[in-house]
Amino acid sequence: MNKHSLLKTTALKTAALAIAGAGFLGLVQPASAQDVGACLITKTDINPFFVKMREGATAKAEELGISLSTYAGKVDGDHETQVQAIETCIVSGAKGILLTASDTKAIVPAVKKARDAGLLVIALDTPLEPIDAADATFATDNFKAGELVGQWAAKTLGDEAANAKIALLDLSPSQPSVDVLRDQGFLTGFGIDTKDPNMIGDEDDARIVGNDVTSGNEEGGREAMENLLQRDPDINVVYTINEPAAAGAYEALSSFGKTEGVLIVSVDGGCPGVQNVKEGIIGATSQQYPLLMASLGVEAIAKYAETGELPEPSPGLDFFNTGVTLVTDQPVEGVESISSDEGLERCWG
């Protein structure tokens, strides 16, 4: 994956994105989408992020008269169920697939099979590896999301950032692209050399206590945090792949009596996570917009079915950027952010 192409970002606001999305996709009338089938395949059907994604896709499909089928892995990382879902979509005659891949490398042959069968395949949130294995990607700039919370953490600590003890709570051993981008973005924002930008865990900065995986859920976050606290009980910066993992990390810190003076940062922007920012559990989170992501994806499938037109990426990027905003009640100079109250107005889940 060309990480550097993902680093180029534009400060897109949600409203502007919606207008831009309408512009590049064109106006799709429900009558033109009759008898069009589409599939949404998510990592799980439990995580609020994917629940909101399904809501966005379902609402837009109903608006456009598209028949939408939804599938999900049994747990985060359930690659085989996603492959089976792709095969079902091909057989059903669907015109397009919206996919959040659990394994961004291993899913590529199944995606190729779908594209060879004439289906439009759009990666949502999680770019495939390589990114052009899908026809298009609609996503948060995940590197930027990580970079924002890394910059916030470093600036909040000030001179003490040089003495930080950092725990990195990632997603899964397979290191899907969203996992790598957020982790490496955080480290870059914090000012740490990431060595190979396409790999988690090869850094040699002494401030990193270690990495562990969470499966993107609360239990996983708790266990990973417990493991890393046993390695070093003085951890004072915790990066988490998402807000459920952050909630679990906080539980573990509480059980160790270690919440005081520890900065927890995350990515998602769901309502429970933003509420945790408001309550001081999470210091800062990067908010993304899954409903917009999925609804634009359904519009793209409708347009493709009608005209054969493929969606275009955002200017200067190799994906369509659906926006990211830092949410914190402790703003720092030089890092643009909104308050938790504003974040609660925009949140999901």
N, C-alpha and C positions, 0 to 999 in steps of 0.2 A: 504494500500500500504506500502511496506517496503521501507521507504525513504532511510535508510542507505545503501541499496544495490545500490541505484541510486547515492550515494555520491561518490562511488569509480569511479575515472575517469582515463583515460589515455590520454596522450597528442598526439592525433592523428591529423595528417595533412591531408588535403583534398586529396592530391594525394595518400598518403598511404592508406586512406580509400577506395578509388576507387579500388586499387589493392586488398585490403583485401576483399572487396565486391565481386570482381570477383572470388577470391579464394574460399570463402565459398559457393557461389552460383553455381560455376562451369560454364563452357562455354555452353551457350544455343544457339543452331543453329536455325535460323528462321524456317527451315523445320519442326523441332520437335514441334513447337508451333502453327502449323496450326490448325484452328478451335477452338482455346482456347479463351474464353471470360474472361475479367477482368473488374472490376468496380473501379473507384476512386470516393470517397465521401468526399468532403471537407466541412468546416464550411460555407464558402461563396465562390462566384466566383469573388469577387471584390478585396479583399485584395491581394496585389502583391505577398505575400508569397504563397498563394494558386494558383494564376495564374502561377507562376513559377513551382510549384509542378505539375500542370496539363501539362505544357509544357514538363517537364521532363518525365512524365509518357507517354504522347502521343508520344514523339520521340522514346522512348525505345519500346513501343508497336508496332510502325510502323517498327522499325528495326527487331523485333522478329516475326512479322506477327501475332500479337495478336489483337483481336477486343476489343477495350477499350471503355467503356461507362462511362461518367462522370456526376456526380450529385453534387449539393451543396445546403446548406440551403439558405433561402431567406435573412436571417441576421445571424450574429454570435449569437449562442444560439438557433437556430431553430432545436430543437431535433426531432420533429415529421417528418419533411421532410427527415431527415437522416434515420429514421426508415423505412419510405416508400421506400426510395432508396434501403435499404438492402433487403426488401421484393421483390422488382422488380428484383434485382440481383439474388436472389434465383430462382425465377420463370424463369428467362431468361437462366438458366443453366450455369452461369458464374463459372469459376474455382476458382476465388479468388476475394477478396475485399481489397482495400487499403482505410483506414478510418482515418480521423481526426475528432474525436468525439466532438460535442458541449457539451454534458453531459456525462461525462466519467463513471458515475455510471448507469444512467437510460438506456444507450444504451446496457448494457450487455445482457439482455434477447434476444434482436434482434440479437446480435452477436452470442449468443449460438445457436439460431435457424439456422443461416447460417452455423456455424461449424457442427452442427448435420446433415445438408444437404450435407456435404462433401466439403464445400468451405473453402479455406485457407483465414483467416482473419488476416491482418497485420495492426496494428495501426501505423499511421505515425505522428510523432511530438508529439502527445498527448497520453501518456499511458492510457489504460483503468484502472478502479478500480474494482477489482484487476488487476494487470498488466497481469496476466496469463489468463484473460478472452479472450484475443486474442492469436492467435497462435504465433505471434511474434510482436515486436515493433521495428521500425526503427525511431530513433529520435535523436535530439540534447539532450545532457545531460542538461536538462532545469534547474536543480538545480545548476549545475556548471555555466550555463549562468548567472543566477541571482547572484551567489556568486562572479563571476568575477567583475561585475559592482558594487557590494557592497564593495568589497575590494578596488577597484579603488576610489570610493567616500570617503571611510574612510581615505585612505592614502593621497588623495588630500587635505582633510580638516586638516589632522594632528591632533594636540592637540584640535582643534576646533570641531572635531567629537564628543567630549563629550557634546557639546552644540548645536548639530544639531537639526533642526526642520524638520521632515521628512513627506512628503506626499507620500502615496502609492496608485498608480492608477492601479487597478487590472482589471480583465476581466469581470466577471459576478457573480451574486449572487450564482449560482450553484457551484462555485469554482471547475471547472474541474482541472484535475491533472496538466496540464501545468501551470495554474494560480497559484496553490498552490506551485509548485516546484520553479517557478521563484521568487515569493514573498518571500518564506522562504529562498531561496538561497541568495537573496539580503540581507535580515536581518542578516543571518548568516555571510555573508561576511563583513557586516558593524560592526559586533560584538554585535548583539542584541539577547537576549534569545528569541527563537521562541515558547516557551511553548509546545503546541501540534504541532508537525511538520507537521501534516496532515490537519491543519486548518489555514485559514487566519483570522486575526483580534483578536486573543485572547491574544496578547502580552500586557504587562503592562509597557513597557519602556516609560518613560516620554518624550523621544525625538520624539516619534511617534505622529504627529498631528492627523492622522486618515487615514482611507482607504475609497476609493470610487471606483465605477466600471465604465468602459468606453466602453464596448462592442467592444473593440479593434479598435475603429475608432477615427478620428480626432474630430468629434463633441462630442463624449463621453468624450474624453480626456479634451476638453475645459470645458465642464460642470462640470466634476469631479474636475478639478483644481479650478474652480470658487467656488465650494462648500467648498473646503478645505481652500482656501484663506480667505473666510468669517469666518472660524473657527479660523484661525491664519494667519494674513497677513505677518508674518515674516518667513514663510517656506523658507528653503534654500537648501533642498535636495528633489528631486522629482524622485521617481522610477516609471517607466511605464511598463506595460505588453508588449508593442510593440511600434514601431516607429510612426505609425499613431497617437496613443494616446499621444506620446511625442510631436508631432507637435501641437496637440490641446492644450496640457498643456502650451506650449510656447506661443501660441496665448493669452491664458488667462492671463499668467504672464505679457505679453506685455501690455494688456489692463489695467492691474492694475499698470503698471509702475514698475514691480518687477523683471525684468530679470537680473539685475545686481547682481552678487554674488550668483546666484542660480545654483546649479549643477543638470542637468537633465541626467538621465541614462536610458537605455532601452535595449531591446533584439530584434533582427531580422537580421540586416545586409543587408537590401534592399538598392538599390541605392539611393532613396530619403533620407533614414535615414542616410546613410554614408555621403551623401552630407551635411546633417545637422550637422554631426560631423565636417566636414571640415569648415563649416561656423560658428561653435561655438555655434550652437543652442542646440545640444546634446553634453554633455561632453564625454560620452563613450557609446558604444553599444556592445553587444555580437552578433557576426555574426554567423548565422547558414546557412545550405546548403540544401534548399528544393528540388532542381533539383536532386541532388544526392540521397536524401532520396526516392523520388518517382521512379526514374529509377531503383534503387536497388530493390524496392518493386515489380515492374513489372517483373524483372528478377527472383525474388523468386517465383512468381506465375507461370511463365513459367517452372521453374525447378520442382515445385510441380506437375504441370499437366503432366510433362514428366516422373517423377520418384517417386512421392509421398514424396519426401524429404522435410523436414521442415527447414527453415533457423535457424542458430545458433546465439545466442547473442555474443557480444564482450566478450573477456576473463575477468572474474571477475565481469561482469555486468549481469542484467537480461533483457537487451535490446541491440540492435545493435547500437552503437554510431556513428553517422554521423558527429561528430565534431563541435566544437565551438571555436571562436577566438575573443578576445577583440580588438575592434577598437577604438583608441583615438589618438589625436594629443598632448595629455598631459600625456605621459607615467610616471608611478610611479615605484619606485624600488620594486622588489619582485612580480610584477604582469606582466606576459608576455603579450605583445600586439603588434599590427601592426598599422601603420599610416592610416589615411583616404585615402591617395593615394593608398596604398596597398589594403585597403578595397574596394575601387572603382573598382579595377581590378578583385575582386572576387565577387562583389555584384550581385544582381538580382533585377528584377522589373524595 
